[in-house]
Amino acid sequence: MNFKANWFTLLTAILCLVGTFLPYSTEATSPSYLIWISIAMLAFAFIAKLLSNYLLLFTALACSFFTVTALNDATGQTGYWLLLFASLLCSFAAVGHIALKEESLNRLGQLVARVTLLSVLPMLFLLLWQGLVVGNQIPKGIFPAVSDVYTQLRSAFPVLINDSYTTFVKEVLFGLVVGVLTGFLAGIAIAFSVFLQRGFLPLAAAFGAVPIVGLAPVLGRAFGVDWESKAAVVVIVTFFPVLLNTVQGLVSVDQMKLELLQAYAAKPREIFFKLRLPNALPYIFNALKLAVVISVISVIVAEFLIPGPPRGLGQRISLSARQGAYDLVFAAIFVSSVVSISLYGIVSWLERKLTGWHPSFRTED
């Protein structure tokens, strides 16, 4: 057995076991099953094997979960804090050992290790959040616990889905389609005109730097306070990155390839589709990924700045914050984050499918 490799996990498992015998709350000690979980953690920590690290990880996460959920009236006594932080540190250490052994595993083992890493780190953050709020007995009107946010998410889910439809379908999606299409077409026109490149590109770069805080109220007066003004914000913040990157991609082609096509009497349309457009695709997708992130942030800010009908996640966040319903605020933020990550993932998937030939996607065997 390699005790030297797991000395930190041994120490944290011992601290968890010690914490089970200390006061857990004002009138209670740790439940008996936490003692058995801590003993199992200590046993797994003695074995420096990959399987034991996975078992140690699951038992440490279970110890953290039961610590923050076993007694809702915990007052943050010594046993509670020792169990919480020791089990979280043990989980983090187990994940670290799994990550260190990832390169020596087969393809299936590497996939399992990566999925474990991606899923465990958010869980550790949520357990720490829940544990700090419960241990300090912070009211949800000041800062909600994860359980409060989950409860509110379940009860208000239909309302949040309707708000998401307004924010992401009417405003973000419509604005992205219009902004990307017009930016791409304008980029093509500018790429083939030296006059427009010298005259319009500096203005486009300058106008693209205008802060949304100053732009949103103006668009609200021009297009009204409903979803159209928020969609106009998305069109503007999307148009300029797509335009600039399209021009850059169409112009910066390999001159030797261009001269070769011209030597074979290729028509301008053939040069565009066989050389310029494939060269511009990586630039366009970089702009798309940036536009997705900026458009979501901009539309939420625009819903804050343009008062209108109480529809949309930005309006829901604003109204809930004014009422002190911070659990609903975090629930709306969670829904917004999930949809935003999904949109970014779709764009990344399309990028890989359409530009898989690009050197950035090549991997060494």
N, C-alpha and C positions, 0 to 999 in steps of 0.2 A: 504494500500500500504506500502511496506517495503522500505522507502527511504534510510534507513541506508545501505542496501545491495548494492545499486547502486549509491553511492555518487560519485565514481570515474567516472562512465559513464556519470553522470549528469554534472560533471565538464568538461569533454572532449567535450560533446555535446555543452555546453555553449561556450567553446573556439572556436568550429567550427563555431557557429553562429556569434561570434564576428569577426572571421577571414573573414567572407564573406563581412563585411563592411570595411575592411582594404584594402589598395592597393594590388591588385593581381599581377600586372605587371607594367611596366613603364607607360603605357598609358591606362590601363583598370582596372576595378574592377571585382569582381566575377560575373559570369553569374547568372541570377535570379533563375535558377533551383537549384543552389547550396544553395541558401538561403532557399528554400522550403525543400530541403533534410536535411539541418541542423535543421530546425524546426521539421521535422519528427523524427530525431534522438533525439531531446530533449524530444519530447512527449513519445517515446518508452522508454527512460531512466527513466521516472517517474514511470513506471509500472514494478515492480520486479517480472515478471512472465516469464516462460520459452519461451512462444511464443513471448513475447515482446523482449526477448534477441535475438532470431533469427532475428526478424524484425530489431532490432537495429544493429545487425551484418551486415545484407545485406545493409541497408542504409549507414552505416559507410564505408563499402567497396565501395559502389557506390560513396560516397563523395570523397574518396581517388582516385578512378579511374578518375572521372571527373576533379579532381584537377590537375592531371598530364597529362591529355589529352586535356583539354578544350582549353588551349592556349599553343602552342608549343614554343612561344617566351618568355615564362615567364623568368623574370630576378631575381627571388628569393626575391621578396619583402615580407614585414611582413605578409600580408594576405596569401600568398602562403604557407610559411613555417608553419604558425599557422594552416591552414586548413589541410595540409599534415600530420603533426605529431599528431595533435589532433584526426583526423579521424582514423589514424592507431592505436593510443593508445586506442581509443574507441572500435575499432574492436577487439583488443587483450583482452580488459576487458570483452567484451561480450562473447568471446570464453571461457574465464576463468569462468564466471558465468555458462555457459552451461556445462563445464566440472565438476564443483562442484556439479551440480544436476544430473549427469549421473547415479550415483549409485542408486538413488531413482526412476529411470524410468523403464518402462517395456523393454522387449527385443528389440522391434522395436525402441523405443526411444533411447536406448543405442547405437544401430547400427547407427541411424541418427546422434547422437552426435559424435561418433567416426569418421564417414565419414566427418562430418563438421570440426572436429579438424584436420584431416589429410589433407584436401584440403585447409583450410583457411590459415594455417601457411605458406605454400609456396607462396600463393597469397600475403600475407603481405610482405614477403621478396622481391618479384618481384616488388610490388608497391613502396616499399622503395627504391629499386635500381633505378627504373624509375624516381621517384621523385627527388632523389639526383642528378642524371645526368642532368635531364631537368632543375631543379632549379639552378644549377651551370653552365649550358650551356657548358658542357664538350663535346668537339668534339669526334665523334665516332672513330677517328683515335688515340685517347688517351685512352678512355674507352667508349664503346658503351652503349646505353640505351637498355632496354628490347625490345622496338619497333624496334630498328635497328637490333637486333639479330633475331627477329621474321621475319622481312622483308628478311633478308639474308637467313634464314632457308627456307622460301618459295621458293625463287628464286634458291637456290643452292641445293634443296632437292634431285633431281636425282643424282647429283654428290656425295652428302653425303651418299646416299643409296649404290652407287657403292663402295665407300670407306669402308662403313660398311660391305659389303659382303667380301671384302678382309681381313679386320681386324678380324671380328668375325666368319666368316665361314671358310675361308682358314687357318687362323692363330690360333685364340683362340679355336674354336670348334675342329679342327683337333688336336691341341696340347693337349686339355683337354682329348679327347678320348684316345689318345695314352698314355698320362701321367697317367691318372687314371687307365687304363687297366694294363699297365706294373707295376705301383706302387702297385696295388692290388695283382697281381700274385706274384710279388717279396715279398710282405708282407706275403703271405701265405707260401711261401717257407722258409722265415726266421723264421716265428713263430713256425715251426716244426723242427727247427735245432738250438740247443743250441750253436753250434760252430758259426753259422752265426750271431746269436744274439749278441754274445760277440765280434765278429770280424768286422761285417759289420755295425751294428747300430751306433756305435760312428762315423764311417766315413760318414755315411748317414746324421747324424745330423750336422756334420761339413761342409760337402759339400753343404747341403741345406742352410747354412748361407752365402754362397758366394754372394756378391752383384751383382745385374744384370748389374750395370754400368760397371763392369769389365768383365762380362761374355759375354755380347752381341757382342762386337767387335770381340772376338775370334770366336764365332759361325758364325758371318758374313763372316769371312775369310774361315771357314770350309765348310759352306753350301751355300755360295753365298749371294748376296744382295737382292734376291727376297723373297717371302713369306716363303720359306722353313726355312730360318734362324730364322725368328720371331716365326714360329711354334716350332722350336727346343727350343727356350727360354721358351715357354709355357710348353713344355714337361718337362723340367728340374724343373721349379718352381712348377709344379704340382706333379711330381713323388715323391718327398721326403715327403711332408706332408701326402700324401695318404699312402705311405709305412709305415711311422712311426705310424700313427694312426691305420692302419690295423693290424700291429703287436701288438700294445697295446690292441686292442679290442679282438683279437683272443687269446691272452695269459691270460688276466685278467678275467678269467671266475670264477664263483662260484665253489669252490672245492667240496662242498656238492652235487651240481647238477651233476658235472662231475663224482663223485664217484657213484652216484645213477644210471646214465646211464651205467657206466661200470659194476655195479652189475647186471644190467639186460642184460648184454652181448651185449650191443650196439656196432655196428661196427664203426670204425673210421670215415667212411663217414657219418653215422647217427649222430655221435657226432658233426661233423663239421656243418652239415646243421641244426640240431635241437638246438645246444647250442652255438657253437663258432661263427658262422656267424651271428645269431640274436644278440648276445652280441656285435659283432664288428660293426654292422650297425650304431649305434649312433656316434661312433668314425669316421667311414668313411664319414658320412654326414657332420660332423664338418670339416673334412679335405676338403670335396668338396666345402663347402661354403667359406672356406678360399682360396681354389685354384681358385675359380671363381673370387674373388676380386683381388688376387695377379696376376692372369694371364692377366686380362685386363690392370692393371697398368703396368705390365712388357712388354706387347706387344706394348703399346703406347711408353714407354721409348725405347724399342728396335727399333721402327721405327724412333725415333729421332736419335739414335746412329748408326744405320746401314743405310747409305745412299743408296738408291736404286730407283726403278721406283716410280714416284709420285702417288702411290696408297696406300690407307689406311688412317685411321683417324689421326694417329700420323704424317704421312707425310703431310697431309692437314693442321694440326695445325702448324707444323713447318714452312711450306712454307708461310702460311697466316700471321704468326707472323712476319716473315722477311719482308713481304710486307706492314705491318701496317694494314692489314685487320682484326682487332680484332673482328669485328662483325661475320666474318666467323669462327674465332677461337672459339668464344663462341657457335656458332651454332654447330660446330663439337663436342665440349665438351658436349653439350646438348644431341645430338644423342648418343654419347658414353655412357653417364650416363643412358639414357633410356634403351638401350640394356643391359647394365650391371645389372641394377635393375631387368630387366625382367629375365635374366639368374639366378640371385640370387633367385628370386621369384619361378622360376621353380624348382630349387634344394630344396628350403624350402617346396614346395608343395609335392614333392616326398618324402622328409623326413617325413612329417606328415602322408602320406599315408602308408609308409612302416614301420615306427617306432612309430605309434600312441599308441602302448602299453607302450611306455617308460614313466617313471614317470614325465619327463619334460613336457609332453603333458597332464597330468592329471589336471583337474580343479575341484575345490570344488563345490559341488551343493549348 
